[in-house]
Amino acid sequence: MEYLGLIFEIVFFFIALYVYMLARGMVKVTDPALARQFDQMKKRFGPFIRILALALMAVMLLNIILHIKAL
């Protein structure tokens, strides 16, 4: 059961990393219609999304480190 929690923490860390990279423009959206919608959303909420993704990454990294120390 301990390993299941660690796996979820790692998955959430990588989800936050993907969202951060998407908000920074490092990952491209291939569908043109979806890309246009995402660009509009990125213009409105880009800084907010980046800050939240960084915060989630920091919390998950801390949880991962503490979880590994507890094992």
Secondary structure by P-SEA (a helix, b strand, c coil): caaaaaaaaaaaaaaaaaaaaaaacccccccaaaaaaaaaaaaacaaaaaaaaaaaaaaaaaaaaaaaaac
